[in-house]
């Protein structure tokens, strides 16, 4: 089960490259994100470009800010605390990250596990995906990390950072299909 709220940019305002003031499920901590429709065109990723096979109608973009950051705090299920502390729970962090053509604008997703006091106990980072990794094409590439949830972890903090590295006004860091799931030896938690 995906613990991320609106990891697919489908909920709330958006549909164009125009920045939105709020993103359902996420706290905007820097910049001005856009939730762009795959049908928008104009150089933005389309359903024909590399990306999730089962994509929705929209994806995250950095809007027009040099750096856009979105934050989401997730409480880990209380029913799993004993298994987490026994080292029996693994996490899988997945996201489709990308950018525009040969530009190096990009997206980075991190998950920081925290103990009950909010102290960080582990960090995992996905991306950014380079232009070379995208073969100079506009699109998104899947990235995945998997490891044990650290004992004592009670929450996970997701941070999505979309960065413009070159000239221009568009921040062409893109993300979609963001997922954080937990499993035990017996299956999903």
N, C-alpha and C positions, 0 to 999 in steps of 0.2 A: 504494500500500500504506500502510495506517495504521500509523504508528510507535508510537502510544500503546497502552500495556498497560491493558486494562480501562477504556477510555474510555466504556463504556456501562453501567458499574456492575453488570454481570451476574455477576462472579466474587466469591466469598467470602461471608462471613456477611451477613445483612440480610433485607430483605423487609418490615420494619415501620418506623415512625418512630423506633424505639428506636436510640440511637447504637451504633455498633460501634467496637471498639478498634483495628481494623486494616482497611485496604482493599487488596485485592490490586493490586499494581503501583504503589501510591501510598504516600508517606510522609505520615502525619498530623502536621502541624507546629503546628497550633493547633485547639482546639475538639474537637468530637466529631461526626463525620459520621454520616448515616444513609443506607442504600441502600433506598429505599422502593419497594415493588411498585406498579405502575400499577393493580393490582386492589385495593389497600388501601382506597381510598375515604376517607371522613372529611374531605373538603375537599382532599385531596392530588390532584395531576393523575391523571387516568384516561386510558384509551385513547380516550375520546371528546373529551378536551380538546385544544387546539392543542399540537402537538409533532411529533416525527419520524414520517413516514409508516410507516417500517419500524422501529419501536421494539421494543426487547426487553421484558423483563418488569419492569425496575427503572430508577430514576434516582437521581442524587445529590441529597441534601438536607443542609442545614446542621445537622440534628439539633436539639439544644436549647441550643447555644452561641450567644452573640451574634455571634461570628466564627469560622468554621471554615475552615481552609486545608489543602489537599492539594498535595503536590509530587511531580513525577516528572521525573527526569533521563533524557534519551535521547541515546545516542551516535549521531552521524550516520554512515551507512555509509562505511567506509574506502574502498570502491571509488569513491565519489563525491567524495573530497577534491579531486582535480585539477579536476574540473568545477566544484565549489563555488568554488575559488580563482580560476577563470577567469570567474566570474560567470554560469555557464550553468545554474545550478540555482535553481528557484523553489520556494517552499513554499506550501501552502494549510493554514490553520488554520481548523477548523470546530467549532462547538458549538451545541447547542440550550440556551438559557439562559432562565430565567423565574422566576416567583414566584406568589404567592397573591392572587387577586382584586385589590382596589384597594390592597393593601399595597405598600410599596416595598422589601421584602426582596428581595435580588437575588444574582446570581452574576456573577463576573468571571473570565475566563480570560486568562492572558497566556503568551506564549512569549518566552523570553529566549535568544537565541543566544549561545554562548560560544566563545572560542578555545581552543586546546590547554592554556593555563594556567588556564582557567576564568574569564577576564575577560569580562564582558559586552560584546558588540559590536553588538547590536541588540535591540529590544523591540517587540512587537506585543501589543495588548490588545483583547479582545472584551468587550462588556457594561459594566455591567449593562443588562438590559432593563427599562425602566420599566413601571409599571402602565399608563400611557398607551399605550405601544407594544404592550401586550398587550390593549388596549381594555378594561381593568378586569377581565379574565378570568384565572382560574387557567390556567396553561399555560406552554409553552416556545416560544420564537421562535428561528429559525436565524440565526446570525451567522457571517460568514466574513471572513477577511483573507487576502490573497495578495500576495506580493512576492518579490524575489530573496533567496536565502540570502546573507548577507554573506560575502565572501571571508575565509577564515581560520576560519570557524565549524567546530567539531568536535563540538559538543553543543547540545542544546536543553533548556532547563529550563521545564517547564510548571508554572504555579501556578494552582490553582482556589481562589477565595476566595468563600465563601458568607456573606452578611452579613444579620443581622437589624437593621432600622432602626427598628422601632416597638416597641410594647408587646407583651406576651405572652411565652410561653416557647418557641414553635417558631421556628426559623430557617427561613423559607420561601424561601430562595434555592435554586433548582433547576437542575440541569444534566444533560445526556445527550448521547450521540452525539459525544463529543469525539474529534477526529481531527487528526493532523498528517501530511501527505503531501508528498513531494518529487517533482519532475518535472524532466526536462531537455528540451531541444528534441527529443530522440528518444523521449520517453515517460517512464514511471516509472523512478525511480532504484533 
